[in-house]
Amino acid sequence: MIGKLYLVATPIGNLEDITLRALRILKEVDFIIAEDTRHTLKLLNHFEITKPLISYYKQIEKKKSPLLIEKLLEGKNIAIVSDAGTPGISDPGEEIVKKAIQNHIEVIPIPGACAFVNALIASGFSTKEFCFIGFLSAVKKEKKEKLESLQYETRTIILYEAPHKLKDTLTCILSILGNRNIVLAREITKIHEEFIRDKVENILDNLEEVRGEFVILIEGNVTSKEDKVLLDLNEKTLEEHYSFYENQGLDKKEIIKRIAKDRNTTKNEIYQYFLQKQ
Ligand code: SAM
């Protein structure tokens, strides 16, 4: 029988957040693959679990996955853990999961802590729809382009950030997305857990020395991309508005219908306007 791959979530600070199932799986598997074996060893020691550990981090994911798949195919059960939280979420996991699925190996998630989920539910922002970005690129141009692409995002935006980059990222958010409401979810589940809820400009003004781990949540834009197009169109002349739809290949009847809808008026009014112009 071939083995199973377990994706085991571990605490993001408070060790009480490990689940009973996670502990049982970590005790039962043949190996644990871990992002930082020294870090995971501390967790295992705390729960008196002795298990062979294999190092598995982002830079060696592709190279090491075939060996791990071999072990799974030989019948070994493997658990993957990251330094904190849920594997595969801004952490190694995706690569081995894809390979396991290709090899018809069962992949079993063992749920638990995840920083962004807990930041979101306590943020006070909409939890109905959200957009998880994870870490922005370290390359300035890519970071800027990503934020620009989020300008008209109406869903709650969630970012991960390292403390030494927090100030720069908040500054970029202010200049690209504007003075939005944001929440900094800091040190979740730890002693200094804190939720800072304010406009990004106020947060920047009061930002002292930054320590700990952060999730940045940005309130979605009230204006969607479609709203923006409409706002721009309604500021144009009726002729320009007409040309906009004409260039999309629409016929006269449809164009008049759409302009009337956009401008919250009647089709007859628009029709009369163009009739008089003739
Ligand atoms: N896999 C993890 C998860 O499930 O959340 C995320 C790992 S990612 C490498 C680390 C980032 O997650 C940190 O830079 C920070 O943005 C966020 N994070 C992790 N633990 C946190 C905590 N206790 N409080 C706030 N943010 C945390």
Residues whose N, C-alpha, C, O or C-beta is under 5 A from the ligand:
A	BS01	SAM	I12 G13 S82 A84 G85 T86 P87 I89 S90 D91 A113 C114 A115 F116 Y160 E161 A162 A185 R186 E187 I188 E213 F214 V215
